[in-house]
Amino acid sequence: MSVKIEILDYKYGEVEGAQIISNYSFTSSADWNTGSGWSISGGAATHSGANGFLENTNVTFIEGQNYRIKYKISGRTA
């Protein structure tokens, strides 16, 4: 099996445009739906189960627009 990755555009650095995710710093659970096993506190979203979801309730995507998604995973133990 092989995988082909084609990079069409690459920009390194700060986010261009506005941050569209409300409460992206996880200061509280406001604007977030947490599924089974998820919790939000202390500036982090933590997952402790095998299933579940984490959803921001205050985001609207527009067809034809480009978006950059950046996230950090830390403290993984399994």
Buried (B, 14 or more C-beta within 10 A) or exposed (E): EEEEEEEEEEEEEEEEEEEBEEBEEBEEBEBBEBEEBBBBEEEEBBBEEEEEEBEEEEEEEEEEEEEEEEEEEEEEEE
